[in-house]
Amino acid sequence: MNRVKELRKQKHITQEELGKVLDIQKAAISKYENGRAEPSTEVLKKMSAYFGVSIDYLLGNSPAKLSAQKLGRGVRIPVLGRVVAGIPIEAVEEILDYEEITPELAATGEFFALKIRGHSMEPRMMEGDVVIVRRQDDVDSGDVAIVLVNGDEATVKRVKKQEDGITLIANNISVYEPHYYSNKEIEELPVRILGKVVELRGKL
């Protein structure tokens, strides 16, 4: 069951956190990962749904992450109303809706969607629009990202990188001034990138 360990590390969660999600003991996760025990069918189903992979992939019987019935059809991802510090994205209970992304896109990483609140990214992103986000902790300069500042709620901003820090830029700069954070502030506040916006879906 090394694939459980591999998938868990991709999600950046501990054995204890995965145990809570699956409602089983941390020790059981450890046994699965070390090959000392096999999960029950019920646990396999929960793992399959949580990681978004097929049971065959979990068991090492298939190199394909997605089951055949998922290929060629949309993969559902949750639309969150907010992303808050200290709460893993998969543990956020405020799921407003679901969006579908292509299996091809889903195969390139882990995704969630976020409903835009506020007016800082107008006119391109309006309040109520939904953005599709690939989870990653770094982006290129110029990318639009979901950023968590000072342990507060995450916001959508364009990231401009400099040697000594980063600047977070709103589209609506006539109202929202760019915010610069030094490398020291990035560490101490902290300023964390949670993901890259890969698609905007307007909701008129």
C-alpha positions, 0 to 999 in steps of 0.5 A: 500500500505504498501508494497510500503513503505517496498520495498522502504525501502529495496532499501534505497531510500526516497519518493522523490527519488521514486517519481522522478523514477516514475515521480510523486510527493513525496506527492503521494508516501506518500498517497499510503504508508498511504493508502489515495490514490491508484496508477493508473494502469500506476503507478502500472506498473512502480512500478512493473517494478522498484521493480521487483515484481508483481502488485498483490504483490504490491496490497497485493493480493499475497504473492509471489513477482514474478508473475507466468510468471516470475517463472521458467524463468530467471530474467533480471538484468542490467549490469552496466559499472560503479558504481559512488558515489552519484548516486543510482544504479537504476539511473545509465544510463550506462546500457551496457547489461542485464544478467539473474539470476534464480528466486530462486536467485532473490528471495534472494535480489536485484541484479545488474551486473558489468562489470570488468574494469582494471586488479587488479583482474586477473587472476580470473577476467579478464577485460570485465568479468561480476560479479553478485552482491547482494546489501548489505552494509556489507559482511563477511571477505574473501568475494569479494565485490563492494567497494566505496572508497573516493566517487570515482568509485566503485571497486571489491576487496576481503575484509579482516576484522580486529578489527581496520579496513578492508583491500581491497585485489586485486587478482593481488597482484604482481601489486596492493598492499593491501590497509588498512583502519582504522575504522576512515578512513572508516567513514571519507573517507568514505569506503562503501560496495555496494554489494557482488559478488555472481557469475563470468561470464567470457566473452571470 
